[in-house]
Amino acid sequence: MNTLIAIPARLASTRLPRKMLADIGGKPLIVRTYQSVVAANVGDVIVACDSEEIAAAVQEVGGIAILTDPDLPSGTDRVLAAHKQYDKNHRYDFVINVQGDMPFVAPEFIQHSNNMLCESNYDMSTVATPIRDDSYKLENVVKPVIVFEKENSGKAIYFSRSAVPFGGPYYHHIGIYCFRPQTLEKFTALPSGTLEKTEKLEQLRALENNMTIGIGILPLKPPISVDIPADLEAAREYFRHSS
């Protein structure tokens, strides 16, 4: 099965402008993410970007950057647009969306998401990791509610910024989604529903429209996700201690 991994990257991010080009140990954030994704060895990798500056940074390290409309409403729309440009011959069976702001994402997250969809009839697949501290109280940590069908995997029936399910166990959702190409197109064509708008979580659009999301649990630490200046400092600190 052929898989294409698309990393959406937008220059005009709201909370941390131009974060995709922020320096982490001598390389831009988007390059760190790109190289981590390539290292997972799951499939071909492209960066779906909205600016020549991001494209140039990716191309400088030998990567493939696909320019997309800056006005696209979401990263998933950007992934679809890049996929349509890049895969005109329909070579790929799966498309994985890996967020561009995870510079040190573990390869296992990407591999597991891909394998899960390969081996199931879910419309989409994603991953999460157990929460073993008080981070379940944070609204920026998205918690899935899961109906387990096997020991460490099942069907996601809700995602929330609130601490759900009541009393736990809690899981930290990782922003990686695997689609079949036709499902990706269907998903992006659906209108935003009430739950998506309320929680500000795009994946709830799928659940509101009776699409199924398989979710696998991995016993790993969640990757650093760079949203605010403090996250960027954490990523730099991580790099200093890991290099």
LUMMI-563066 format. One record per residue: residue number from 0; residue in one letter; x, y, z of N, C-alpha, C in turn. Coordinates in nm, 4 decimals. Each point is the difference from the previous one (the first is absolute). Layout:
# residues N
NUM  A  X  Y  Z  X  Y  Z  X  Y  Z
...
***
This chain:
# residues 243
0  M  0.0848  -0.1188  0.0000  -0.0848  0.1188  0.0000  0.0887  0.1243  0.0000
1  N  -0.0353  0.0999  -0.0812  0.0787  0.1224  -0.0110  -0.0600  0.1098  0.0855
2  T  0.0852  0.0647  0.0756  -0.0450  0.1063  0.0901  0.0724  0.1302  -0.0325
3  L  -0.0769  0.1079  -0.0021  0.0552  0.1349  -0.0128  -0.0228  0.0724  0.1317
4  I  0.1059  0.0568  0.0541  -0.0119  0.0805  0.1221  0.0112  0.1461  -0.0395
5  A  -0.1008  0.0779  0.0370  -0.0018  0.1429  -0.0304  0.0033  0.0786  0.1307
6  I  0.0912  0.0937  0.0072  0.0170  0.0833  0.1201  -0.0507  0.1401  -0.0319
7  P  -0.1155  0.0397  0.0540  -0.0487  0.1352  -0.0270  0.0811  0.1033  0.0783
8  A  0.0373  0.1078  -0.0656  0.0841  0.1022  0.0627  -0.0447  0.1381  -0.0461
9  R  -0.0421  0.0802  0.0972  -0.0508  0.1344  -0.0302  0.0911  0.1037  0.0643
10  L  0.0363  0.1027  -0.0756  0.0931  0.1002  0.0518  -0.0678  0.0935  0.1005
11  A  -0.1230  0.0376  -0.0272  -0.0677  0.1009  0.0833  -0.0763  -0.0635  0.1149
12  S  0.0673  -0.0807  0.0807  -0.0661  -0.0608  0.1152  -0.0398  0.1083  0.1002
13  T  -0.1110  -0.0219  0.0678  -0.0597  0.1055  0.0830  0.0765  0.0244  0.1293
14  R  0.0225  -0.1080  0.0773  0.0579  0.0182  0.1338  0.1509  0.0175  -0.0011
15  L  0.0649  -0.0509  -0.1032  0.1458  0.0141  -0.0105  0.0340  0.0248  -0.1464
16  P  -0.0093  0.1261  -0.0440  0.0204  0.0323  -0.1421  0.1350  -0.0500  -0.0518
17  R  -0.0046  -0.0536  -0.1218  0.1192  -0.0484  -0.0709  0.0708  -0.1131  0.0758
18  K  -0.0764  -0.0740  0.0799  0.0637  -0.1037  0.0820  0.0636  -0.1097  -0.0848
19  M  -0.0519  -0.0251  -0.1202  0.0555  -0.1063  -0.0826  0.1449  0.0257  -0.0389
20  L  0.0414  0.1266  0.0042  0.1380  0.0340  -0.0332  0.0837  0.0290  0.1243
21  A  -0.0583  -0.0194  0.1181  0.0733  0.0237  0.1249  0.1176  -0.0963  0.0116
22  D  0.1124  0.0507  0.0459  0.1218  -0.0803  0.0075  -0.0025  -0.0957  0.1184
23  I  0.0309  -0.1267  -0.0277  0.0195  -0.0998  0.1053  0.1322  -0.0699  -0.0299
24  G  0.1014  0.0350  0.0747  0.1306  -0.0630  -0.0192  0.0576  0.0170  -0.1385
25  G  -0.0225  0.1153  -0.0616  0.0592  0.0281  -0.1304  -0.0851  -0.0380  -0.1195
26  K  -0.1194  -0.0516  0.0240  -0.0909  -0.0335  -0.1097  -0.1394  0.0541  0.0301
27  P  -0.0740  0.0400  -0.1036  -0.1370  0.0468  0.0233  -0.0885  -0.1125  0.0543
28  L  -0.0993  0.0385  0.0767  -0.0960  -0.0953  0.0566  -0.0549  -0.0948  -0.1052
29  I  -0.0417  0.0525  -0.1148  -0.0606  -0.0853  -0.1017  0.0996  -0.1028  -0.0527
30  V  0.1272  0.0348  -0.0064  0.1016  -0.0951  -0.0451  0.0198  -0.1100  0.1035
31  R  -0.0004  0.0375  0.1278  0.0098  -0.1013  0.1065  -0.1161  -0.0992  -0.0113
32  T  -0.1213  0.0518  -0.0205  -0.1163  -0.0875  -0.0123  0.0126  -0.0880  -0.1236
33  Y  0.0352  0.0612  -0.1117  0.0154  -0.0745  -0.1252  0.0987  -0.1155  0.0173
34  Q  0.1132  0.0275  0.0602  0.1023  -0.1039  0.0137  -0.0426  -0.1096  0.0978
35  S  -0.0752  0.0350  0.1025  -0.0532  -0.1009  0.0925  -0.0995  -0.0912  -0.0713
36  V  -0.0828  0.0592  -0.0854  -0.1003  -0.0775  -0.0735  0.0670  -0.0921  -0.1019
37  V  0.0996  0.0508  -0.0702  0.0742  -0.0836  -0.0960  0.0632  -0.1189  0.0713
38  A  0.0517  0.0234  0.1208  0.0668  -0.1059  0.0761  -0.0949  -0.1122  0.0387
39  A  -0.1310  0.0269  0.0015  -0.0972  -0.1042  0.0329  -0.0069  -0.1063  -0.1091
40  N  0.0434  0.0344  -0.1212  0.0102  -0.0954  -0.1112  -0.1350  -0.0673  -0.0301
41  V  -0.1055  0.0793  -0.0005  -0.1338  -0.0532  -0.0263  -0.0387  0.0157  -0.1469
42  G  0.0448  0.1097  -0.0624  -0.0348  0.0245  -0.1392  0.0634  0.1279  -0.0486
43  D  -0.0423  0.0464  -0.1164  0.0505  0.1249  -0.0539  -0.0509  0.1164  0.0850
44  V  0.0797  0.1046  0.0090  -0.0327  0.1146  0.0869  0.0027  0.1289  -0.0808
45  I  -0.1044  0.0802  0.0156  -0.0047  0.1337  -0.0594  -0.0405  0.0993  0.1084
46  V  0.0360  0.1256  -0.0209  -0.0457  0.1079  0.0877  -0.1009  0.0833  -0.0783
47  A  -0.1194  0.0114  0.0559  -0.1076  0.0776  -0.0621  0.0021  0.1388  0.0616
48  C  0.0593  0.0957  -0.0706  0.0256  0.1310  0.0608  -0.0727  0.1129  -0.0725
49  D  0.0034  0.1166  0.0635  -0.0713  0.1154  -0.0561  0.0937  0.1137  -0.0387
50  S  0.1319  -0.0245  0.0055  0.0917  0.1101  -0.0293  0.1288  -0.0511  -0.0634
51  E  0.0597  0.0876  -0.0786  0.1275  -0.0314  -0.0649  0.1113  -0.0175  0.1034
52  E  -0.0096  0.0707  0.1121  0.1049  -0.0098  0.1022  0.0053  -0.1401  0.0600
53  I  -0.1152  -0.0561  0.0335  -0.0031  -0.1361  0.0531  0.0463  -0.0983  -0.1062
54  A  -0.0476  0.0187  -0.1223  0.0396  -0.0886  -0.1101  0.1519  0.0003  -0.0171
55  A  0.0600  0.1177  0.0052  0.1450  0.0102  -0.0187  0.0756  -0.0726  0.1106
56  A  -0.0487  0.0116  0.1246  0.0654  -0.0671  0.1131  -0.0036  -0.1512  -0.0171
57  V  -0.1124  -0.0515  -0.0460  -0.0157  -0.1449  -0.0204  0.0850  -0.0471  -0.1178
58  Q  -0.0031  0.0754  -0.1080  0.0763  -0.0382  -0.1196  0.1505  0.0050  0.0249
59  E  0.0425  0.0857  0.0908  0.1425  0.0121  0.0305  0.0578  -0.1295  0.0570
60  V  -0.0857  -0.0805  0.0662  0.0480  -0.1274  0.0555  -0.0437  -0.1179  -0.0880
61  G  -0.0397  0.0308  -0.1235  -0.0354  -0.1048  -0.0951  -0.1428  -0.0483  0.0080
62  G  -0.0845  0.0738  0.0741  -0.1388  -0.0396  0.0149  -0.0889  0.0517  -0.1118
63  I  -0.1217  -0.0517  -0.0051  -0.0986  0.0410  -0.0998  -0.1040  0.0882  0.0672
64  A  -0.0163  0.1200  -0.0500  -0.0986  0.0941  0.0527  -0.1035  0.0301  -0.1074
65  I  -0.1263  -0.0062  0.0371  -0.1098  0.0288  -0.0912  -0.0694  0.1266  0.0479
66  L  0.0007  0.1030  -0.0845  -0.0649  0.1261  0.0365  -0.1509  -0.0122  -0.0146
67  T  -0.0721  0.0447  0.1022  -0.1456  -0.0034  0.0006  -0.0537  0.1389  0.0328
68  D  -0.1276  0.0189  -0.0228  -0.0655  0.1289  0.0214  0.0137  0.0430  0.1465
69  P  0.0554  0.1188  0.0279  0.0143  0.0470  0.1385  -0.1331  0.0138  0.0735
70  D  -0.1083  0.0131  -0.0744  -0.1306  0.0233  0.0629  -0.0766  -0.1276  0.0329
71  L  0.0598  -0.1158  -0.0195  -0.0682  -0.1245  0.0360  -0.0305  0.0000  0.1508
72  P  -0.1179  -0.0497  0.0392  -0.0433  0.0161  0.1387  0.0685  -0.0897  0.1019
73  S  0.0608  -0.1108  -0.0416  0.0578  -0.0908  0.0990  0.1176  -0.0763  -0.0585
74  G  0.0753  -0.0644  0.0911  0.1107  -0.0828  -0.0440  -0.0456  -0.1182  -0.0833
75  T  -0.1180  -0.0544  0.0315  -0.0512  -0.1131  -0.0771  -0.0336  0.0414  -0.1426
76  D  -0.0574  0.1194  -0.0160  -0.0253  0.0519  -0.1351  0.1312  0.0173  -0.0758
77  R  0.1037  0.0416  0.0716  0.1308  0.0189  -0.0628  0.0591  -0.1346  -0.0431
78  V  -0.0183  -0.1012  0.0838  0.0467  -0.1351  -0.0340  -0.0714  -0.0510  -0.1247
79  L  -0.1314  0.0178  -0.0068  -0.0753  -0.0449  -0.1175  0.0476  0.0718  -0.1256
80  A  0.0189  0.1315  0.0082  0.0434  0.0774  -0.1162  0.1371  -0.0470  -0.0488
81  A  0.0906  -0.0247  0.0932  0.1336  -0.0456  -0.0380  -0.0049  -0.1408  -0.0583
82  H  -0.0820  -0.0847  0.0593  -0.0143  -0.1369  -0.0510  -0.0513  0.0011  -0.1436
83  K  -0.0977  0.0841  -0.0285  -0.0552  0.0062  -0.1358  0.1053  0.0470  -0.0998
84  Q  0.0827  0.0951  0.0422  0.1062  0.0481  -0.0897  0.1065  -0.1068  -0.0225
85  Y  0.0354  -0.0696  0.1064  0.1161  -0.0896  -0.0044  -0.0341  -0.1390  -0.0534
86  D  -0.1226  -0.0437  0.0242  -0.0360  -0.1379  -0.0336  -0.1021  -0.0052  -0.1135
87  K  0.0349  0.0586  -0.1106  -0.0936  0.0036  -0.1135  -0.0257  -0.1386  -0.0596
88  N  0.0912  -0.0932  0.0228  -0.0161  -0.1351  -0.0544  -0.0596  -0.0984  0.1009
89  H  -0.0434  0.0528  0.1151  -0.0679  -0.0825  0.1020  0.0842  -0.1204  0.0424
90  R  0.1219  0.0284  0.0376  0.0930  -0.1070  0.0386  -0.0165  -0.0440  0.1451
91  Y  -0.0592  0.0853  0.0830  0.0037  -0.0255  0.1430  -0.1320  -0.0558  0.0535
92  D  0.0126  -0.1004  0.0864  -0.1158  -0.0625  0.0635  -0.0405  0.0737  0.1273
93  F  0.0975  0.0667  0.0627  -0.0255  0.0701  0.1257  0.0694  0.1354  -0.0010
94  V  -0.0620  0.0948  0.0699  0.0594  0.1330  0.0190  0.0003  0.0280  0.1501
95  I  0.1169  0.0314  0.0535  0.0116  0.0305  0.1429  0.0282  0.1486  0.0174
96  N  -0.0770  0.0608  0.0878  0.0186  0.1402  0.0364  0.0768  0.0041  0.1319
97  V  0.1231  0.0498  -0.0050  0.0811  0.0186  0.1207  0.0198  0.1495  0.0205
98  Q  -0.0394  0.0505  0.1146  0.0084  0.1436  0.0262  0.1439  0.0503  -0.0131
99  G  0.0160  0.1167  -0.0595  0.1327  0.0538  -0.0254  0.0727  0.0529  0.1211
100  D  -0.0710  0.0096  0.1133  0.0625  0.0598  0.1189  0.0451  -0.1046  0.1017
101  M  0.0251  -0.1260  -0.0469  0.0493  -0.1057  0.0895  0.1406  -0.0396  -0.0446
102  P  0.1014  0.0775  0.0390  0.1345  -0.0192  -0.0559  0.0672  -0.1317  0.0369
103  F  -0.0435  -0.0624  0.1086  0.0667  -0.1238  0.0429  -0.1004  -0.1138  0.0164
104  V  -0.0977  -0.0055  -0.0891  -0.1029  -0.1036  0.0085  0.0632  -0.1388  -0.0146
105  A  -0.0368  -0.0913  0.0897  0.0552  -0.1351  -0.0034  -0.0526  -0.0758  -0.1213
106  P  0.0853  -0.0746  -0.0682  -0.0441  -0.0722  -0.1200  -0.1127  -0.0986  0.0279
107  E  -0.0038  -0.0546  0.1221  -0.1021  -0.0995  0.0333  -0.1412  0.0538  -0.0150
108  F  -0.0205  0.1278  0.0284  -0.1338  0.0584  -0.0129  -0.0473  -0.0052  -0.1452
109  I  0.0892  0.0346  -0.0917  -0.0347  0.0013  -0.1421  -0.0188  -0.1434  -0.0508
110  Q  0.0914  -0.0870  0.0379  -0.0069  -0.1393  -0.0439  -0.1282  -0.0666  0.0485
111  H  -0.0353  0.0232  0.1253  -0.1177  -0.0655  0.0583  -0.1287  0.0497  -0.0654
112  S  -0.0075  0.1293  -0.0248  -0.1187  0.0552  -0.0650  -0.0183  -0.0604  -0.1385
113  N  0.1091  -0.0127  -0.0730  -0.0067  -0.0580  -0.1344  -0.0409  -0.1478  0.0054
114  N  0.0643  -0.0757  0.0880  -0.0300  -0.1425  0.0102  -0.1440  -0.0246  0.0421
115  M  -0.0501  0.0856  0.0871  -0.1357  -0.0197  0.0506  -0.1027  0.0116  -0.1119
116  L  0.0177  0.0970  -0.0899  -0.0960  0.0151  -0.1085  0.0181  -0.1102  -0.1040
117  C  0.1238  -0.0426  -0.0211  0.0268  -0.1104  -0.0928  -0.0764  -0.1257  0.0394
118  E  -0.0130  -0.0204  0.1310  -0.0528  -0.1264  0.0521  -0.1447  0.0104  0.0483
119  S  -0.0707  0.1064  -0.0379  -0.1358  0.0187  0.0516  -0.0899  0.0626  -0.1054
120  N  -0.1266  0.0157  0.0363  -0.0968  0.0654  -0.0877  -0.0406  0.1373  0.0518
121  Y  0.0763  0.0553  0.0935  -0.0307  0.1347  0.0485  0.0124  0.0998  -0.1152
122  D  -0.0727  0.1103  0.0115  0.0138  0.1062  -0.0997  0.1313  0.0761  0.0179
123  M  0.0423  0.0151  0.1244  0.1226  0.0722  0.0341  0.0672  -0.0736  0.1152
124  S  0.1273  0.0297  0.0220  0.0665  -0.0524  0.1190  0.0888  0.1077  0.0604
125  T  0.0237  -0.0136  0.1292  0.0829  0.0956  0.0717  0.0606  -0.0709  0.1200
126  V  0.0722  0.0740  0.0827  0.0695  -0.0610  0.1135  -0.0109  0.0885  0.1232
127  A  0.0262  -0.0613  0.1147  -0.0005  0.0721  0.1274  0.0958  -0.0701  0.0943
128  T  0.0255  0.0629  0.1128  0.0901  -0.0567  0.0991  -0.0605  0.0207  0.1390
129  P  0.0229  -0.0920  0.0932  -0.0604  0.0147  0.1333  0.0496  0.1253  0.0718
130  I  -0.0889  0.0635  0.0738  0.0363  0.1152  0.0835  0.0243  -0.0513  0.1414
131  R  0.1183  0.0264  0.0519  0.0368  -0.0491  0.1324  0.0303  0.1127  0.0980
132  D  -0.0424  0.1215  -0.0358  0.0206  0.1148  0.0888  -0.1259  0.0868  -0.0021
133  D  0.0117  0.1247  0.0434  -0.1168  0.0883  0.0066  -0.0279  0.0738  -0.1303
134  S  0.0682  -0.0349  -0.1081  -0.0187  0.0726  -0.1258  -0.1399  -0.0211  -0.0590
135  Y  -0.0738  -0.0989  0.0500  -0.1377  -0.0187  -0.0480  -0.0873  0.1210  0.0317
136  K  0.0449  0.0830  0.0928  -0.0768  0.1198  0.0370  0.0189  0.1140  -0.1005
137  L  0.1009  -0.0085  -0.0850  0.0313  0.1090  -0.0930  -0.0892  -0.0058  -0.1225
138  E  -0.0521  0.1156  -0.0410  -0.0904  0.0000  -0.1154  0.0734  -0.0195  -0.1319
139  N  0.1296  0.0285  -0.0024  0.0745  -0.0223  -0.1252  0.0398  -0.1467  -0.0178
140  V  -0.0219  -0.0824  0.1013  0.0201  -0.1446  -0.0113  -0.1351  -0.0618  -0.0343
141  V  -0.0108  -0.0505  -0.1216  -0.1280  -0.0543  -0.0480  -0.0128  -0.1456  0.0457
142  K  -0.1152  -0.0307  0.0620  -0.0227  -0.1334  0.0542  -0.1039  -0.0755  -0.0832
143  P  0.0336  -0.1173  -0.0528  -0.0980  -0.0814  -0.0708  -0.0781  -0.0886  0.0973
144  V  -0.1246  -0.0272  -0.0348  -0.0784  -0.1022  0.0686  -0.0023  -0.1205  -0.0935
145  I  0.0401  -0.1144  0.0528  0.0261  -0.1171  -0.0853  -0.0840  -0.1191  0.0434
146  V  -0.0606  -0.0662  -0.0966  -0.0596  -0.1313  0.0227  0.1044  -0.1027  -0.0438
147  F  0.0618  -0.0676  0.0965  0.1090  -0.0914  -0.0321  -0.0539  -0.1295  -0.0600
148  E  0.0607  -0.0388  -0.1111  -0.0364  -0.1244  -0.0680  0.1113  -0.1032  0.0141
149  K  0.1215  0.0481  0.0257  0.1145  -0.0835  0.0349  0.0657  0.0661  0.1209
150  E  0.1082  -0.0608  0.0489  0.0607  0.0516  0.1228  0.0449  0.1449  -0.0126
151  N  0.0605  0.0351  -0.1120  0.0557  0.1347  -0.0151  -0.0521  0.0725  -0.1226
152  S  -0.1186  -0.0332  -0.0443  -0.0573  0.0703  -0.1141  -0.1512  -0.0149  -0.0004
153  G  -0.0645  0.0892  -0.0703  -0.1453  -0.0042  -0.0075  -0.0526  0.1122  -0.0853
154  K  -0.1236  0.0374  0.0263  -0.0671  0.1037  -0.0778  -0.0167  0.1246  0.0859
155  A  0.0434  0.1133  -0.0534  -0.0200  0.1276  0.0698  -0.1444  0.0439  -0.0191
156  I  -0.0678  0.0307  0.1106  -0.1385  0.0452  -0.0108  -0.0160  0.1478  0.0374
157  Y  0.1069  0.0612  0.0511  -0.0040  0.1440  0.0263  0.1417  0.0486  0.0275
158  F  0.0210  0.1286  -0.0201  0.1238  0.0680  0.0373  -0.0393  0.1293  0.0712
159  S  0.0733  0.0343  0.1052  -0.0360  0.1213  0.0738  0.1231  0.0657  0.0614
160  R  -0.0133  0.1300  0.0219  0.1011  0.0730  0.0754  -0.0256  -0.0137  0.1503
161  S  -0.1195  -0.0447  0.0359  -0.0342  -0.0259  0.1392  0.0553  -0.1351  0.0434
162  A  -0.0005  -0.0247  0.1312  0.0510  -0.1257  0.0549  -0.1067  -0.1079  -0.0134
163  V  0.0055  -0.0730  -0.1108  -0.0957  -0.1077  -0.0245  0.0756  -0.1286  -0.0310
164  P  -0.0598  -0.1180  0.0289  -0.1268  -0.0178  0.0707  0.0148  0.0331  0.1486
165  F  -0.1078  0.0291  0.0662  0.0040  0.0375  0.1409  0.0719  -0.1073  0.0817
166  G  0.1026  0.0410  0.0727  0.0741  -0.0943  0.0834  0.1117  -0.0743  -0.0708
167  G  0.0101  0.0170  -0.1339  0.1062  -0.0660  -0.0765  -0.0351  -0.1433  -0.0356
168  P  0.0946  -0.0750  -0.0575  0.1374  0.0418  -0.0299  0.0052  0.1027  -0.1123
169  Y  0.1031  0.0835  0.0047  0.0137  0.1072  -0.0971  0.1122  -0.0320  -0.0988
170  Y  -0.0195  0.0451  -0.1227  0.0989  -0.0192  -0.1045  0.0259  0.1325  -0.0701
171  H  0.1225  0.0170  -0.0439  0.0439  0.1222  -0.0683  -0.0008  -0.0280  -0.1502
172  H  -0.0889  0.0665  -0.0719  -0.0093  -0.0213  -0.1441  0.1170  0.0671  -0.0718
173  I  0.0579  -0.0721  -0.0950  0.1123  0.0510  -0.0805  -0.0536  0.0395  -0.1373
174  G  0.0398  0.1185  -0.0486  -0.0569  0.0548  -0.1231  0.0517  -0.0632  -0.1277
175  I  -0.0279  -0.1281  -0.0166  0.0375  -0.0751  -0.1201  -0.1260  -0.0714  -0.0485
176  Y  -0.0313  0.0137  -0.1296  -0.1189  -0.0654  -0.0550  0.0363  -0.0725  -0.1287
177  C  -0.0461  -0.1226  -0.0110  0.0192  -0.0766  -0.1224  -0.1347  -0.0166  -0.0693
178  F  -0.0028  0.0296  -0.1297  -0.1218  -0.0072  -0.0811  0.0261  -0.0872  -0.1228
179  R  -0.1051  -0.0571  -0.0546  0.0019  -0.0415  -0.1402  -0.0304  0.1250  -0.0817
180  P  0.0551  0.0142  -0.1202  -0.0182  0.1250  -0.0747  -0.1460  0.0417  -0.0173
181  Q  -0.0879  -0.0954  -0.0298  -0.1403  0.0350  -0.0204  -0.0656  0.0476  0.1302
182  T  0.0468  -0.0539  0.1134  -0.0537  0.0429  0.1293  0.0490  0.1393  0.0348
183  L  0.1247  0.0294  -0.0323  0.0540  0.1344  0.0227  -0.0821  0.1029  -0.0764
184  E  -0.0327  -0.0314  -0.1243  -0.0790  0.0932  -0.0810  -0.1406  0.0163  0.0572
185  K  -0.0591  -0.1104  0.0419  -0.1339  0.0057  0.0594  0.0008  0.0838  0.1270
186  F  0.0991  -0.0227  0.0847  0.0084  0.0700  0.1282  0.0102  0.1510  -0.0189
187  T  0.0883  0.0439  -0.0891  0.0199  0.1439  -0.0183  -0.1210  0.0672  -0.0647
188  A  -0.0835  -0.0773  -0.0685  -0.1191  0.0573  -0.0638  -0.1160  0.0172  0.0968
189  L  0.0077  -0.0644  0.1165  -0.1097  0.0083  0.0968  -0.0022  0.1365  0.0679
190  P  -0.1180  0.0502  0.0354  -0.0082  0.1263  0.0727  0.0395  -0.0177  0.1459
191  S  0.0500  0.1058  0.0609  0.0318  -0.0035  0.1430  -0.1294  -0.0110  0.0797
192  G  -0.0002  -0.0878  0.0995  -0.1184  -0.0189  0.0828  0.0103  0.0726  0.1331
193  T  -0.1018  -0.0149  0.0807  -0.0069  0.0686  0.1293  0.1132  -0.0432  0.0927
194  L  0.0256  -0.1298  0.0082  0.1032  -0.0492  0.0914  0.1382  0.0492  -0.0413
195  E  0.0284  -0.0035  -0.1294  0.1290  0.0490  -0.0483  0.0191  0.1473  0.0365
196  K  -0.1031  0.0782  -0.0200  0.0096  0.1432  0.0304  0.0124  0.0251  0.1494
197  T  -0.0683  -0.0808  0.0805  0.0023  0.0188  0.1446  0.1360  -0.0365  0.0589
198  E  0.0513  -0.1165  -0.0382  0.1269  -0.0474  0.0554  0.1214  0.0538  -0.0764
199  K  -0.0262  0.0532  -0.1221  0.1088  0.0424  -0.0891  0.0929  -0.1185  -0.0300
200  L  -0.0646  -0.1128  -0.0352  0.0719  -0.1224  -0.0340  -0.0563  -0.0542  -0.1302
201  E  0.0839  0.0024  -0.1024  -0.0446  -0.0336  -0.1345  -0.0464  -0.1457  -0.0121
202  Q  0.0617  -0.0910  0.0767  -0.0333  -0.1416  -0.0128  -0.1437  -0.0311  0.0422
203  L  -0.0619  0.0889  0.0761  -0.1394  -0.0226  0.0395  -0.0946  0.0092  -0.1195
204  R  0.0437  0.0659  -0.1066  -0.0809  0.0044  -0.1222  -0.0236  -0.1411  -0.0532
205  A  0.1033  -0.0828  0.0075  -0.0147  -0.1383  -0.0459  -0.1031  -0.0739  0.0845
206  L  0.0098  0.0125  0.1318  -0.0920  -0.0715  0.0880  -0.1428  0.0507  -0.0146
207  E  -0.0157  0.1309  -0.0221  -0.1342  0.0557  -0.0178  -0.0652  -0.0494  -0.1286
208  N  0.0821  -0.0507  -0.0910  -0.0524  -0.0492  -0.1275  0.0134  -0.1519  -0.0126
209  N  0.0066  -0.0666  0.1159  -0.0017  -0.1465  0.0072  0.1192  -0.0665  -0.0679
210  M  0.1104  0.0715  -0.0108  0.1239  -0.0617  -0.0449  0.0685  -0.0630  0.1214
211  T  0.0705  -0.1087  -0.0224  0.0640  -0.0696  0.1114  0.1486  0.0344  0.0081
212  I  0.0476  0.0164  0.1230  0.1408  0.0318  0.0248  0.0583  -0.1079  0.0897
213  G  0.0926  -0.0784  -0.0542  0.0729  -0.0962  0.0807  0.1124  0.0707  0.0734
214  I  0.0263  -0.0423  0.1226  0.1043  0.0665  0.0781  0.0828  -0.1040  0.0736
215  G  0.1309  0.0106  -0.0150  0.0923  -0.0907  0.0664  0.0711  0.0701  0.1145
216  I  0.0253  -0.0735  0.1069  0.0671  0.0552  0.1175  0.1431  -0.0502  0.0049
217  L  0.0945  0.0916  0.0086  0.1418  -0.0342  0.0084  0.0569  0.0517  0.1324
218  P  0.0826  -0.0799  0.0679  0.0546  0.0402  0.1301  0.1217  0.0903  -0.0138
219  L  -0.0190  0.1115  -0.0691  0.1085  0.0946  -0.0244  -0.0375  0.1365  0.0549
220  K  0.1003  0.0836  0.0204  -0.0284  0.1383  0.0375  -0.0554  0.0742  -0.1214
221  P  -0.0963  0.0898  0.0202  -0.0484  0.0787  -0.1145  0.1108  0.0893  -0.0540
222  P  0.0054  0.0199  -0.1312  0.1037  0.0867  -0.0562  -0.0228  0.1456  0.0371
223  I  0.1067  0.0758  0.0041  -0.0128  0.1446  0.0211  -0.0732  0.0594  -0.1193
224  S  -0.1027  0.0774  0.0282  -0.0745  0.0696  -0.1046  0.0187  0.1502  0.0224
225  V  0.0541  0.0675  -0.0991  0.0379  0.1415  0.0159  -0.1162  0.0909  -0.0385
226  D  -0.0664  0.0535  0.1012  -0.1125  0.0917  -0.0212  0.0275  0.1409  0.0507
227  I  0.0768  0.0096  0.1083  0.0271  0.1288  0.0646  0.1504  0.0109  0.0258
228  P  0.0496  0.1192  0.0341  0.1447  0.0163  0.0223  0.0593  -0.0988  0.1008
229  A  -0.0739  -0.0337  0.1054  0.0521  -0.0944  0.1002  0.0233  -0.1378  -0.0610
230  D  -0.0849  -0.0399  -0.0946  0.0182  -0.1288  -0.0679  0.1268  0.0012  -0.0849
231  L  0.0250  0.1135  -0.0635  0.1201  0.0121  -0.0826  0.1252  -0.0138  0.0859
232  E  -0.0007  0.0613  0.1181  0.1138  -0.0130  0.0915  0.0156  -0.1444  0.0467
233  A  -0.1134  -0.0676  0.0231  0.0053  -0.1410  0.0408  0.0609  -0.0861  -0.1102
234  A  -0.0343  0.0306  -0.1248  0.0563  -0.0748  -0.1138  0.1502  0.0235  -0.0112
235  R  0.0418  0.1235  0.0214  0.1431  0.0306  -0.0057  0.0754  -0.0698  0.1126
236  E  -0.0621  -0.0018  0.1167  0.0620  -0.0674  0.1147  0.0092  -0.1511  -0.0253
237  Y  -0.1043  -0.0556  -0.0557  0.0000  -0.1435  -0.0347  0.1132  -0.0316  -0.0970
238  F  0.0163  0.0846  -0.1000  0.1058  -0.0227  -0.0985  0.1373  0.0068  0.0659
239  R  0.0210  0.0971  0.0888  0.1303  0.0151  0.0655  0.0345  -0.1257  0.0811
240  H  -0.0997  -0.0602  0.0635  0.0262  -0.1156  0.0852  0.0054  -0.1316  -0.0773
241  S  -0.0530  0.0009  -0.1219  -0.0034  -0.1244  -0.0776  0.1119  -0.0084  -0.1027
242  S  0.0664  0.1126  -0.0238  0.1046  0.0011  -0.1031  0.1384  -0.0259  0.0596
***
